[in-house]
Amino acid sequence: MMKNLEYYFDLLQVLTLKEIKVRYKNSLLGYLWSILNPLSLALVFYFAFKFVMKIKIENFALFLICGLFPWQWFANSISASAGFLLANASLIKKVNFPKQFVPLAGVLNDTFHFLASLPVILGFLFLYQLSPTVHWFYCLPLLIFAQLLITYGGTLIVSSINLFFRDLERLVMIALNIIFYLTPIIYDITFVPEKYRKYFLLNPLYGLIENWRLLFMKGYINWELYFVSLIHGFFIVGIGFYTFTKLSYRFAEVV
């Protein structure tokens, strides 16, 4: 049993390191690419909402950063997941191993880049004369776990179905754009009429983004929203594993 666990851990580690190396291969900027995209988005939205539309949100630049970095983790994993199995076609055809590790390695790759971006968020906190609290020590791992569940479940669904329905990759990009604007990332939930706010609980990312922002800016999380995120996460992972398992016997035929 212990040998199997050690084998699986080593395999997952190798797959994850491979994904990280592939991302940085022939890349001059390397790590900077992990932070340039959310920072550039934050700059655009800051200009549009602060100077053009004159939205009144306190510490708006920090508000954007705290929402865009977790979103980038989710969006990168989901958008790339359509190609996870295709990129590892030779491995899937020749080696007998838990194929669920392929999308998991992709998600862990983006998790690593999210963690690598935390110093940037800390820099913005200090710029606004804020600092981490002791709650970070246990809230940070809890939020990472919840987002891992939601993101991994989504990648299992997309990566497996995309092998049989290649148009899904384009549909996923459209869906991500819709989800982005249906999630309070660039606006505050208080801007939404109160009678509609309850429907945001149906969005798996709503509780996550709200709690990331609360943790970074206020130093605590909303436990009710966190448990809602966990329920979403376990539900999506359950659907993901069911879909992946049902289709996996044909993977070697179609990759």
N, C-alpha and C positions, 0 to 999 in steps of 0.2 A: 504493500500500500504506500509506504513512505517512498519507495523507489519510483513508483508511478507518479506520485506528486512531484518529486524532484525532477523527473523527466519532463512533465508538463510545464513546470515552472521554467526550466531551462529552455524548452521549446518556445514558450511565450516570450521569454527574454530575447532569444535570438531573432524572432520574427519582429519584435518591437524595435530592436536596434537596427534591423535591416530597413524598416520603414523610415527611421530617423536619418540613416545614412543616405537613403535614396532621396529624401527631401533636400538634403544639403549638398548632394553631389553636383559638382560644377557650378555651385552657387557662390558668388562673390560676397554677397551681403549676409548669407547664412542666417544667424539668429535674428538679425534685424527684420527679416521678412515676417517673423512671428508677431511683430509689434507694429510694423508700418501700416498694414491694412486697417486694423481697428483705429489706429491713431489718425490716419488720413480720413477715415469715415467720421471720426469725432470732430475733426477740424471742419469738414464740410457741413455737418449738421449743426455745429456750434455757430458757424457764420449764418446759415439759413434761418435757424430758429432764434438766435440771440439778436442778430442785427437786422435781419429782414422782417421776420414775423414778430420779433420782440417778445418772445415767450418769457414769462417770469418764473424761472426755476432757480432756486438758490444753488450756488456752486455748480453751475450747469456743465462746465467742462468736466469736472469730476463725476457728475451724474452720468454723463455720456460714457466716459471711460469705464465706469463700474458696470455698465450694462453691455457695452460692446465687446469687451474681452471675453466674458463667459459665452456670449452669443457666437463669437468667432470660433470658439472651441466646438460648439455644437454644429454650426453651419459647415465648417471645414470637414468634420467627420462624416456628416450626412452626404454632402455633395461628393466627397471622394469615395464613399462606400460603394457606389455603382461599379467602380473599377477594382475593388479589393480582390475579388475572386479571379477576375480576368488577368490581373497583374501577376497572380500567383498560379496561373494555369498549370505550369510544368510541375509545381509542387503538389497540386491537387491530384493530378493524373498519376504521379509516380509514387507518392508517399502516403501511407496510411496513418493519419493523425486526426485529432479533433479539428474539423474544418472551421468550427466556430472561433478558433484561435486567430484566424486570418483577419476578420473584421475587428476582433478585440485588440489585436496588435495595432491596427490603424487608429482605433479610438485612444489607446494608451499613448500612441505617438502624439496625438493632438493634446492629450492631457499633459504630457511632458512640456509641450510648448506653452500651454496655459500657465503651468507652474513657473516656467521661465519668464513669463510676462509679469509675474507678481511684483518684482522690483520696480517696474514702471508704474504700477498702481500705487505702490508705496511712495514713490517719488511724488506723484500727484497729491497723495494724502499730506505729505510733509509740506508741499507747496501751499496747501489750504490750511496748514497748521492743525492737521489732524494726525492721529497716530493709532496703530493697532491696539486692541484691548486683549485681556487675558482670554476672552471668549473665542478669539481666533484659534487657539490651540485645539479646541474640540469642534468648533463650528465649521472650520475650513475643511477638515476631513469628511465631516458629515455632508456638507454641500457637494464636495467632489464625488462622494459615493452616490448621492441622488442623481447628479448629472451624468455620471458614468452609466447608471442604470438606463436612464432615458435615452442617452445617446447610443449606447451599445444596442439596445433593443431596436432603435431605428435603423442602425447599420445592418443588423441581421436581416431585417425585412427587405431593405432596399437592395443589398448585395445579392441576396438569393433570387429575388423576383427579377432583377435586372438581367440575369442570365437568359431568361426566357422571354422577356419583354424589354428589348433594348431602348425603347422610347421612354422608359421610366426615368432615365437619367435626366432628360429634358423636363419632364414633369416635376421631378424633384426640385430643380432650380426654380421653377415657377412657384411651387409650394413653399419653398424657403422664403421667397420674397413676400408671399402673403403672410406667412407666420411672423416674419420680422415686423411687419406693420401692425399685426394683431397682438403683438407682445409689447408691453410698456418699456421699450428700450430707449427710445429717443423722446418719449413723453412720459409724464407722470400719470399714474392711474387715476388721480383726482381730476384730471381733465375729462375723463369719461363720465357721462351722466350716471348717477348712482344706480338707476334701475337696470343698467346694462353691466355693471361691474361683476355681478355674480356669474355671468357667463364666461368671464375670463378664467374662472377656476377650471373650465374644461380644457384650457390651453396648458399642456404639460410644462411649458417654459415660463409661464407667468409667475408661479411661486418661486421658481429658481432665480429668475432675474431680480425679483423683488428682494429675495433674501440675500443674494450676492451684494446688492446695493446697500441693504441695511447693514450687512456685516462690515463692508468696506467703509461706509460713511458714518454709521452709528455705533458699530462695535457689537451688535447682537443680531439675532435672527428671529423671525416670526415662526414659532413652533407649529402653529396650526397650518400655515402655508407649507412648512417643511414636510409634514406628514401627508399633505395632499400631493406633494411632489413625489414622495416615496410610493404612494399608491399608484400614481401615474407610471412611475419607473418600473415597479414590479409587473404591472399590467402590460406595459409595452415590451418588456423583456420576455414575458410569457408568450405573447403573440409572436415575438421575434424568433424564439427558440422553436415554437411549433411550426412556423412557416419554414424556417431554415431546415429543420429535421425532415419535414415532409418532402422537400425538394432536393435534399442533399444527395440522394442516391443517383440522381441524374446529372450532377455537376460535371463529372468527368466526361460525359458525352457532349456537353454543350460549350464548355470553356474553350 
